[in-house]
Structure formats: structure tokens, C-alpha cells
Amino acid sequence: MGDTRAAVRSSGAARPRARKTAPEPAEQAGRARILAVAIRSFSTVGYEGTTTAGVAREAGVTQPLVHHHFGSKEGLWKAAMAELFRGVRTLTAPRDGPLTERLLGPIEQFVRFVSERPEVTRVVAREGATPSGRLRYLVDRYLREPFREVVAAVRDGQRAGLVATDVRPELVLFLILGAGSHLFDVTALARESVGVDATAAATREDFVRLLREVLRGGIFREAASPPRPAGSRRR
């Protein structure tokens, strides 16, 4: 009898613990569809105009499944922002690299980033218009550090005599944000008005080169015209 009880205890001890199973492919696909629809909705009609019921309907899932994955509308928004801004922290250049590349490298990366994710521009434009907890969340979590990197690079360029000293670094940042993203937010306008396909990779790379040249010719001292002799006049 004692041997039988010992055998039972032994077999119970050897029994493997239940492991958490990975999400089923169908469940993962449903979650991905929900996120894709949510990103589109938050970027087009904003937070207030988005509902979990509407997202579920467009994604072809039930509303309880949305709450199962994300808990609430706020949780869905945060998950959508995490997916949308994924990779934004990489838009910086090594601090020990050449100053020109510390400035131009992140700018070129930014253009490529927003060309692939125009929803970023739309979300930032919506949330950036008025103070809110959501704006603070985006700035603290995704935007503050890349913004500071660009401003710091402009200031370093000014101290090194590479960048014009009569420009405000913070305004250079917003010049880049606006000029670098607008084309990819109005792709229909670009095509309809002047026949530009802003979704084409070739257009994106042409735009990157254009922005580089505009900045070199505008605020970079290395591209400035040589000083005129004293007393000379423009013709």
C-alpha cells in the first residue's frame, strides 16, 4: 500500500506543468486586422470619431474580441500608436559621426519613414493641434528624443560654423517635419494636380535628394555663396 502511494506521488511529481499556448494564427490575424483598421480610423477621424464597435465591424470581428485583445478604446489607441510609431526612435544618427550626416541622415530617414506611414503625419497633426493627455503620451514615448536629437545637431552645426547662426534650431525642426511629410499626406492631390505619384519609391528618393539640396543651399554655410567685396552691389 505504501509502495502504491509512493508511486502515485512520484508520477504526480513527474507530471509536466501546463504551458501557456501561443496564440492561434487566426487569433493573431484577427488582432492584426483590428490594429490596421484602428490605425486608419484614428488617423482619419481621430480618437473621438473612432469606436471599438466600428473598428470591429470593419475588421470583420466581434466587438468583444477587440476588448479581449486591447481591454478598452484607450488600450486600442495605445497599441495602434505602438505599431504606427514602431521604429521612430531609430531616426537618429551616431553622435560621433560627421555633423552633416547627424543632420541630414535623420532627415532622410524621416522622409522615408513618413512616406511609408502617412498615418503618422495625420495622427501628429490631429493630436498636436490641442493640448491633451494623448499628445503628452506621444511626445514622451515616441517624439521627444528624436526631436531633441535634431535640435541638438543643428546647434552643434551652428557652433561649428556649418549651419547659419541666424536660424532657430527648433524652427528648423518644424520646417523639416512639415516639408518632409506633406507630400506623402496628399498623394491624391499630387497625382491629380501635377501628375506626381507620391507613392512611388523613385519619387520618394527624388524628394530626399531635393530636401538635402534645399537645406544645403539654405542653412548650411558650406554651400553659401562667397562673401562679396565691401562696397559691391547686387546686379
C-alpha positions in Angstrom: 0.0 0.0 0.0 2.8 2.3 0.9 4.6 1.5 -2.4 1.4 2.4 -4.3 1.1 5.8 -2.6 4.7 6.5 -3.3 4.2 5.6 -6.9 1.3 7.9 -7.2 3.3 10.8 -5.6 6.2 10.0 -7.9 4.0 10.0 -11.0 2.4 13.3 -9.9 5.7 14.9 -9.3 6.9 13.9 -12.8 3.8 15.3 -14.5 4.8 18.3 -16.6 3.3 21.7 -15.8 0.8 23.1 -18.3 2.4 25.6 -20.6 0.8 28.7 -22.0 -0.1 28.1 -25.6 0.9 30.5 -28.3 -2.0 32.5 -29.9 -3.6 30.7 -32.8 -2.8 32.0 -36.2 -6.4 33.0 -36.7 -6.3 35.0 -33.4 -3.1 36.7 -34.5 -4.6 37.6 -37.9 -7.7 39.0 -36.2 -5.6 41.1 -33.9 -3.5 42.4 -36.8 -6.7 43.3 -38.8 -8.0 45.2 -35.7 -4.8 47.2 -35.4 -4.7 48.1 -39.1 -8.3 49.3 -39.0 -7.7 51.2 -35.8 -4.7 53.0 -37.2 -6.6 54.0 -40.3 -9.6 55.2 -38.1 -7.5 57.1 -35.5 -5.6 58.9 -38.3 -8.7 59.9 -40.4 -11.5 60.6 -37.9 -9.4 60.9 -34.7 -9.8 59.4 -31.3 -13.3 60.8 -30.6 -14.6 59.7 -34.0 -13.3 56.1 -33.5 -15.4 53.5 -31.8 -14.5 49.9 -30.9 -17.7 48.8 -32.5 -16.8 50.5 -35.7 -13.3 49.1 -35.7 -14.7 45.6 -35.0 -17.2 45.9 -37.8 -14.6 47.0 -40.4 -12.1 44.4 -39.3 -14.7 41.6 -39.5 -14.5 40.6 -35.9 -16.8 40.9 -32.9 -16.6 43.9 -30.5 -15.8 41.6 -27.5 -12.7 40.4 -29.4 -11.4 43.9 -29.6 -11.8 44.3 -25.8 -10.3 40.8 -25.3 -7.1 41.9 -27.1 -6.9 45.6 -26.0 -9.1 46.0 -23.0 -10.6 49.3 -23.9 -10.6 52.1 -26.6 -7.7 53.7 -24.8 -5.8 50.4 -24.8 -6.6 50.0 -28.6 -5.3 53.5 -29.2 -2.0 52.9 -27.4 -1.5 49.6 -29.2 -2.2 51.3 -32.5 0.3 54.1 -31.7 2.9 51.5 -30.7 2.5 49.8 -34.1 2.3 53.1 -36.1 5.4 54.7 -34.4 7.4 51.5 -34.4 10.9 52.3 -35.5 10.6 56.1 -35.0 13.4 56.0 -32.3 15.8 54.8 -34.9 15.6 58.2 -36.8 18.9 59.4 -35.2 22.5 59.4 -36.4 25.5 58.4 -34.3 26.6 61.4 -32.1 30.2 60.9 -33.1 29.5 60.9 -36.8 30.1 63.9 -39.2 27.9 66.9 -38.4 26.4 66.9 -41.9 25.3 63.3 -41.5 24.0 63.9 -38.0 21.7 66.5 -39.6 20.9 65.0 -43.0 20.9 61.3 -42.1 17.9 61.5 -39.7 16.1 63.9 -42.1 16.4 61.4 -45.0 15.3 58.5 -42.7 12.3 60.6 -41.6 11.2 61.2 -45.2 11.3 57.5 -45.9 9.5 56.7 -42.7 6.6 59.0 -43.3 6.4 58.1 -46.9 5.6 54.5 -45.8 3.4 55.6 -42.9 1.5 58.7 -43.9 -0.9 58.0 -40.9 1.9 59.3 -38.7 1.6 62.7 -40.2 -2.2 62.7 -39.8 -2.1 61.5 -36.2 0.5 64.1 -35.2 -1.4 66.8 -36.9 -4.6 65.9 -35.1 -3.2 65.3 -31.7 -0.7 68.2 -32.0 -3.4 70.8 -32.5 -4.5 71.0 -28.9 -3.0 70.0 -25.5 -4.1 66.6 -24.2 -3.0 63.6 -22.4 -2.7 61.7 -25.7 -0.4 64.3 -27.0 1.8 64.1 -23.9 1.8 60.4 -24.3 3.0 60.6 -27.9 5.7 63.2 -27.1 7.0 61.4 -24.1 7.0 57.9 -25.6 8.0 58.5 -29.2 8.8 62.0 -30.3 10.7 64.0 -27.6 14.0 62.2 -28.0 14.2 62.2 -31.8 13.2 65.9 -31.8 15.9 66.8 -29.3 18.5 64.9 -31.4 17.7 67.0 -34.4 17.7 70.3 -32.5 21.0 69.4 -30.8 22.6 68.5 -34.2 21.5 71.9 -35.6 23.0 73.7 -32.6 26.2 71.7 -32.9 26.3 72.7 -36.6 26.0 76.3 -35.6 28.8 76.2 -33.1 31.0 74.5 -35.7 30.2 77.2 -38.3 28.5 74.7 -40.6 24.9 76.0 -40.1 23.7 79.6 -40.3 23.6 81.1 -36.8 20.6 83.4 -37.6 18.1 80.5 -37.7 16.4 79.0 -34.6 17.1 75.2 -34.4 13.6 74.5 -33.1 12.1 76.1 -36.2 14.4 74.1 -38.4 13.0 71.0 -36.8 9.4 72.0 -37.7 10.5 73.1 -41.2 11.7 69.5 -41.7 8.6 68.0 -40.2 6.3 70.0 -42.4 8.3 69.9 -45.7 9.3 66.3 -45.3 5.9 64.9 -44.7 3.3 66.9 -46.5 3.8 65.4 -50.0 3.0 61.9 -48.6 -0.1 63.1 -46.8 -1.7 64.4 -50.0 -0.8 61.8 -52.5 -4.2 62.2 -54.3 -3.6 65.9 -54.7 -0.1 65.4 -56.0 -1.4 63.0 -58.7 -4.5 64.9 -59.6 -2.8 68.4 -59.9 0.6 67.7 -61.4 0.7 64.0 -62.1 3.2 63.1 -59.3 3.0 59.6 -58.0 4.0 60.2 -54.4 3.6 56.5 -53.6 6.5 55.6 -55.9 9.9 54.7 -54.5 11.6 56.8 -57.2 9.6 59.9 -56.2 10.5 59.4 -52.5 14.2 59.2 -53.3 14.0 62.3 -55.6 12.3 64.1 -52.8 15.0 63.0 -50.3 17.7 64.5 -52.7 15.7 67.7 -53.2 15.3 68.2 -49.4 19.0 67.6 -48.9 19.9 70.2 -51.6 17.4 72.8 -50.3 18.9 72.5 -46.8 22.5 72.6 -48.1 21.7 75.7 -50.1 19.6 77.4 -47.4 21.1 76.9 -43.9 24.4 75.1 -44.5 27.3 77.5 -44.6 29.4 75.1 -46.7 27.0 75.8 -49.6 26.7 79.5 -49.1 27.9 82.0 -51.7 31.3 83.5 -51.1 31.2 87.0 -49.5 31.1 90.0 -51.8 33.8 92.6 -51.6 33.0 95.6 -49.5 31.1 98.2 -51.4 29.9 95.9 -54.2 26.3 95.9 -55.2 24.0 93.2 -56.5 23.2 93.4 -60.1 
